[in-house]
Amino acid sequence: MLRPDERSDARERALYLLYEAHSKAIEPSATIELQVIEPDQLTQELVLGVGAMMPILDEHIQRRAKGWTLTRMPVLDLSVLRLGTFELMERHHVPVAVVIDEAVELAKRFSTDDSGRFVNGVLAALARELRPETTG
């Protein structure tokens, strides 16, 4: 079983790979294949899951990102939102608060000054829709 900091590290590595995929205009799965050292299982699960579900994830994000188009968002914000939305949809054993907190921290560390609030708002709205049983 991975410790919480190992899961955070896996999310960070997944963010790097998703950003790389966007920057190189390649499929997220290709970034895994390009790695010299194979990423850990959770990193792969996140990257492959986001890659496989990207149109659905983007649809959810677009609906909740009031006043923003996906193309106008900073790439890092969009990548963090895709990761968080994937976890809300597919990793039900991860509590909503953990998904949102982890995503907000990634956005704060790697994107703009306003990214943490933006990511928090979009994912909180999505959590109410995607996991209504856990968000009250």
Secondary structure, DSSP 8 states (H G I E B T S, - for coil): ---HHHHHHHHHHHHHHHHHHHHHT--HHHHHHT-SS---HHHHHHHHHHHHHHHHHHHHHHHHSTT--TTTS-HHHHHHHHHHHHHHHH-TTS-HHHHHHHHHHHHHHHS-TTHHHHHHHHHHHHHHHH-HHHH-
